[in-house]
Amino acid sequence: MGKADTLVYIDLPLPVHFWWVTKRFITGFFVPPKGWPENSPLWKSSLQSYNNLWLCHQRLTPRYRDYVLEAEKTKKVYHLKSTKDIKEFFESIA
């Protein structure tokens, strides 16, 4: 990332990610999640996803945010904090 002149950081609230995992879990009972291998363990995978979300939020997210603050000194940074921000960003570059 050192050579890049632009950084796009997607920093959605934790509840959004939890909702997406929950939605995938619920809909997975009716339609297998897109891109998942056949007969994937939906329950176990969902529990692991919840755990990973929490661990990332505690350990990685603060480090990413620190990196973004530092990167703002030398790079163009797009810090996207909502799904609306993401949509608007894509519309702006289309």
N, C-alpha and C positions, 0 to 999 in steps of 0.2 A: 504494500500500500504506500510505501514511501515515495514512489515515483508518480503516483496518480496526482492529478491536479484537482480532482473532484471526488467528494465522498458523499454517498447516499446512505444515510443511516435510518433504518426503519426501527422505531422505538415505540412499539404499541404498548398500551397498558396491559398489565398481566391478566386482568379479567377477560380481555379480548381473546388472548391465547387459550385461557381455560374454557371459554365458550366454544371456540373452534374445536378443541379436543372433545368436549362434551357432545357437540353437534355431530362430529364424525362418529363418535361412539354410538349415539342413538340411531343415526341413519344407517350405520353399519349393520344393524340387525336386519335391514330391509334390502340394502344394496351394498355390496362390498366397496370399501373406500377405493376411489380411483387411484390407480398406480400401485396398489398393494398386491403382494403375491397371493395366489389362491390359498384359501384355508388359513389365513393369518390369524393369530390369536388376538382377537379384538379386545377382549377384557384385559389381558396381560399387557398388551401394547398401550392401551389407554392409560392404565395405571402407571406404566413407565413414563408415558408422556407427561402426566401430571407431576410426577417426581422430578423429571428433567426440567420442566418449566420452572419449578420452584428453585431448584439448584442453580439454574442459569440466572434467574432473577437475583438470587443472593450473591452469587460469586462473579458472574461474567458481566451482567448489566452495568454495575458500577464501574468496572474497568473500561467497558466500551464508552460509557458516557464521559469518563475522564479523557479517553483517547480523542473523542469528538471535540471536546473543549480545546485540547491541544492542537488538533488538526485545523481548527477554525483560524488559527494564526497564519497558516500558510496555504490553505486549500479553500476551494468553494465547497461549502457543506450544506447539504439538504438534510435537515433533521425532521423526518416525517413521524408525527406522533399520533396519527389517526388514520383510519381507512379513507376518510375524506381527503386528508393530505396526500395519501398515495395516489388516489384517483386524480386529484388536481395536478400532481407532479407529472403523471403520465400524459395528461392532456396538454401540459405545457411543453412537453418535448415531442409531441406527435406532429 
